[in-house]
Amino acid sequence: MARTIIDIDEDKLARAQRALRTGTKRETVNAALELAAAIDADKRAHVLASFRDLLDRLDLDLIEQDEADDHTGSVA
């Protein structure tokens, strides 16, 4: 673990400490970092699930036919 000196807003730290139920500044900062990373991972998972859902609903045959028509100049 690295040791870093930073300026921290004491009011926000106290609010975070109460919300996260941590006892020290170090625990609070580490818990907040863990929470932020988890939220980011959840967002990525949600976007990926939405993308997969969209792919499942696509009519690939229609898309392929449309692309084929574009290359031959035909209109379906």
Buried (B, 14 or more C-beta within 10 A) or exposed (E): EEEEEEEEEEEEBEEBBEEBEBEEBEEBBBBBEEEEEEEEEEEEEEEEEEEEEEEEEEEEEEEEEEEEEEEEEEEE
